[in-house]
Amino acid sequence: MPRPSSIQSTYLQRRGAAYYFRYTVPPSLTHALGRKVLKVSLRTAYLHPARLRAATVMAALQGIIADFTETNDKAHRMDNLKEKLEAMLRDMNERWLDHHLSRRRPLEEDQLGAEDDTISMVQSDCMEALQTGNWKRWENLARNFVKEHDLPVEEGSIEFRYICFEVGKLEARAHDSSLATLRGDFTVQPPPYTVPAPAVIAPSQSLEGDAAMLLSDVYEEFCKHKTAQKAWKRPDVSRAHDYDPIIPPFIALVGDKPLGSLSLADVRKFVDVTLAGVGRKMGTKKRDLDRVKALLNYAHKHLGGPAVTGPLSLEMSYNEIHDSYEPFSPDELERLFNSSDYKANTFKKASQFWLPLLGLYTGARIDEPASMLLSEIVREGDIWAFYMSGDEANGGGKNAYAPRWLPIHPVLIELGFIEYVQLLKDEGHERLFPDIGAAARDGYGKRATTDFTAYRRGVGVGGDRLNPVTKKWEGSSTKVFHSFRATVSTGLVYADVDGSTARRLVGHEAKDVHGKVYEKHLDQRWLVPALAALSKLDYGLSHPKFVDTDAYRKARKRIRRVPVGATA
């Protein structure tokens, strides 16, 4: 196969780890083609293959535009141009793969990287489909397989899906052989297709009703139930980010089998694989187990599924499962608030100046001030106050005690916080930190956390360390933004503030029935005793007053992402 020539780097754009082909459509064709810029993923993280693929795309694009111009059909719009080019890329990858499967000599050194990357990419797609249970990737092959062997299997049935996954496993092994061939090892051969055993092909014939429902269908019913019961504040986000990364791999591991055939052995297998995972904290592993447990509890209660959740419960204490975030020491507070950035006011965004201070003098969760609206900062008599975790700002917070009135600490007022709020109102902003964008899953707290983590590491606070060789941060740290909550909580204890008041200040759940019934409904009248308690926090630190800068003003003018349904 002739190799395409290289291409100018002006058509290449790197976004994250991947390269994209980017082409600015000539003004004379923008209306006809339906777009000003064409952007296509080249599906590679390597420059050399990206240049080759971009050259191929450019040649195809020029041909398409030339044909289109010759027809002079101005009424025809090529809205599917991007899809055509992506289909061409997929076909090109398949042709490259087929070409090298029969190669009987190793590639030259300068070719090896590009071709190795191509097959590795296809192999990665295959493994992802296996892990997420995407059986449709192999449905055409499975359909031909069923027809060739005259199997009594209905398309779309559990037996058909089983064959799809078996074909997928064979594809994964074939890619191993292909990569070995590229590297000059011709001893590894792809395995032949084999007919699954008849006993395995018909596992669901004896099950009826809900018991015959496939686990993938059970998952769909579970999501519908959670949405109907309004158990998820944002159903699309909860499913995509909390459950989709866990439930489909669970189903792929145990098999998309009928609910009635799910066994304790299947669940134990998932538990063993989860706990054996390397590089993941125990709290994260427990979260994965809890997600599956929620699904199986629903199936047992509503669909009559088997009671098999026992292995999903860990016999470990809270401290054994979760890393406790420790309060900052006096020395660490000095490093955080006596840094060159605070002294010279060299932060890039005002949020980077204010958020650590708000954490230190409120004990708030990072998403509470990061997502706060200016309308939630009010003056009640002589007391300035926040309303934390309002429904409009961040959906009501973590628990029923998160929404709360909280007085603004006198130190924050002395540093110019109220003047900063007024400045934002004068500029027409609605949020306390317009320089923070919102992530799809974690809202405004995501970017704020990233900023503080970089700052914390920069001043040498925390247990994680930069590897000088890999340039990556390694290890975990029990000193994070959440440590401000521990710092405030311990500070209130040292100041002899009673436990009930301290819990209300930081939005923790009440301990007794009295508190659980009545303390959720405290209004602004609570601000007077709350301010008396909060004012006892004194860390002996000296803070510079806030001064607006060109960098802060520039950051506020940038357009930031806002989640669907949120206030800008």
PyMOL commands that set and color helices and strands:
alter all, ss='L'
color gray80, all
select helices_A, chain A and resi 9-11+27-33+47-71+81-101+109-132+135-148+158-182+198-201+209-212+215-228+235-243+247-254+259-261+264-275+282-303+310-312+318-321+330-337+340-344+350-362+367-370+374-376+391-394+410-414+417-426+444-458+483-494+499-506+513-521+524-534+550-557
alter helices_A, ss='H'
color red, helices_A
select strands_A, chain A and resi 12-15+18-24+37-41+377-380+383-388+404-407+465-466+473-474
alter strands_A, ss='S'
color yellow, strands_A
deselect
rebuild
show_as cartoon
